[in-house]
């Protein structure tokens, strides 16, 4: 039997095995994009953590909802609008979404790319002291009973093992006005193991050292999940 026939037979055998093995994937990469133009993308939820214990919860006024982009941008397009108010020295607001369709128990590398509409000028307290964190986890991101956030996120510009810092929320200009800026963790992907159902949690956090409201519009969130 010549080499050509052996190659053909091997290719057929591989194809047959792949078609009958549900854990086999031709591509080791999964890309998920949320642009919030469809109501199906509005399944992101979230919470608030790391605030002072005596803070009245209703004073934070957390709101996470699909909305149109603000005036100054294309108001025919939609985004995920996240609003919260920090009345203390620090606060961590986060949004989360579970993504499935992965191989159970596999280790994945996750990169999040975010198009963010923000109106906070650079070199201002809000623009510089409110930071973004991005990452992924096996367990659901939640706030514990003692108001702590359950993922390793690092503090300030430092990175955690499950979330990393991707910069501040400034619009990159010296003036207020909404601008869409791109934030991502290309240089420091997060490693995560999928659960028994082949799912992981994506998480984006807003770490605020600014006393006052923070209002941001997530125009697009793209997750690249690779083996």
SVG drawing of the C-alpha trace seen along z (x, -y; Angstrom):
<svg xmlns="http://www.w3.org/2000/svg" viewBox="-35 -70 39 72">
<polyline fill="none" stroke="black" stroke-width="0.4" points="0.0,0.0 1.6,-3.3 1.9,-6.5 -1.0,-8.2 -3.5,-5.4 -2.3,-5.3 -2.8,-9.1 -6.3,-8.8 -7.2,-6.0 -5.8,-7.9 -7.9,-10.9 -11.1,-8.9 -10.4,-7.2 -9.8,-10.6 -13.0,-12.0 -15.0,-9.0 -13.5,-9.2 -14.1,-13.0 -17.8,-12.6 -18.4,-10.0 -16.5,-11.7 -18.5,-14.5 -15.4,-15.9 -13.4,-16.4 -13.2,-19.9 -11.6,-20.9 -11.1,-24.4 -9.7,-24.9 -11.0,-28.5 -14.4,-29.9 -15.3,-33.5 -18.4,-35.1 -19.5,-38.6 -22.1,-40.6 -23.0,-43.9 -26.3,-44.3 -28.3,-45.0 -30.4,-42.0 -32.3,-41.6 -30.7,-38.1 -27.5,-39.8 -29.1,-41.5 -28.6,-38.4 -25.7,-40.0 -26.2,-40.5 -24.0,-41.7 -23.6,-43.2 -21.6,-45.4 -18.9,-44.4 -16.1,-45.8 -18.1,-48.8 -18.3,-50.0 -20.5,-47.7 -22.6,-50.7 -23.4,-51.9 -27.2,-51.7 -27.5,-49.4 -30.2,-51.5 -27.8,-54.5 -25.6,-52.7 -28.4,-52.7 -27.0,-49.9 -28.5,-49.6 -27.5,-47.2 -29.7,-47.3 -29.7,-47.3 -30.0,-50.9 -29.3,-53.1 -25.9,-54.8 -25.9,-58.3 -26.2,-61.6 -23.0,-62.4 -22.7,-58.8 -25.0,-56.8 -28.2,-56.7 -29.7,-54.1 -27.3,-51.6 -27.6,-49.7 -25.2,-49.0 -25.2,-47.6 -25.5,-50.6 -24.0,-50.1 -24.6,-52.7 -23.6,-52.8 -22.8,-55.3 -19.9,-55.2 -20.5,-57.1 -17.5,-55.7 -13.8,-55.3 -14.0,-52.3 -16.4,-50.0 -16.3,-47.2 -19.1,-46.9 -19.2,-43.9 -21.1,-42.4 -21.1,-38.7 -22.2,-36.2 -22.0,-32.4 -20.8,-31.0 -21.2,-27.3 -20.4,-25.0 -16.8,-24.1 -15.3,-20.8 -15.9,-19.9 -12.9,-20.1 -10.5,-21.7 -8.2,-24.6 -8.8,-27.6 -7.1,-31.0 -9.6,-33.9 -9.1,-37.3 -11.8,-40.0 -12.0,-42.9 -14.3,-45.8 -15.6,-48.8 -16.6,-51.2 -18.5,-54.5 -17.2,-56.8 -17.3,-60.6 -14.7,-61.0 -11.7,-63.1 -8.2,-62.0 -6.3,-63.5 -9.6,-63.9 -10.4,-62.0 -13.1,-59.9 -11.1,-59.2 -8.0,-58.2 -9.2,-56.5 -11.8,-54.3 -10.3,-51.1 -11.5,-48.3 -10.9,-44.6 -11.6,-41.7 -11.4,-38.0 -13.1,-34.6 -13.8,-31.9 -15.1,-28.4 -17.4,-29.6 -20.0,-32.3 -18.8,-35.8 -20.8,-36.9 -20.7,-39.1 -20.2,-37.2 -22.2,-37.9 -19.3,-40.0 -19.4,-42.1 -16.2,-40.6 -15.9,-39.7 -15.2,-36.0 -12.8,-36.2 -9.1,-37.0 -9.0,-40.4 -6.0,-42.2 -6.2,-45.7 -5.7,-48.8 -3.5,-48.3 -2.3,-44.9 -3.7,-41.8 -5.4,-38.8 -5.4,-35.2 -8.9,-35.4 -9.2,-39.1 -6.6,-41.5 -6.4,-45.3 -7.1,-46.7 -6.8,-50.4 -8.9,-53.3 -12.2,-54.6 -11.0,-58.0 -12.1,-58.9 -8.5,-59.7 -9.2,-63.4 -9.0,-66.6 -12.8,-67.3 -15.9,-65.6 -18.1,-64.0 -18.7,-60.4 -16.0,-58.6 -15.8,-54.9 -12.5,-53.5 -11.1,-50.0 -9.9,-48.0 -8.5,-44.5 -6.2,-42.0 -4.3,-40.8 -0.9,-40.8 -2.2,-38.9 -4.9,-36.3 -6.7,-34.7 -6.6,-30.9 -9.8,-29.1 -11.0,-25.5 -14.5,-24.8 -17.1,-23.1 -18.7,-19.7 -21.2,-21.1 -18.5,-22.9 -19.2,-26.4 -17.3,-29.3 -18.2,-32.7 -17.0,-35.9 -16.6,-38.9 -15.9,-42.7 -15.4,-44.8 -15.4,-48.5 -13.1,-49.3 -13.9,-52.8 -11.8,-54.9 -13.9,-57.9 -16.7,-59.2 -19.6,-59.8 -21.6,-58.1 -20.1,-56.1 -22.0,-55.7 -20.6,-53.5 -21.9,-52.0 -20.5,-48.7 -21.0,-48.9 -19.4,-45.5 -17.8,-42.7 -15.9,-40.1 -14.5,-37.0 -11.9,-34.8 -11.7,-31.5 -8.7,-29.3 -7.3,-25.9"/>
</svg>
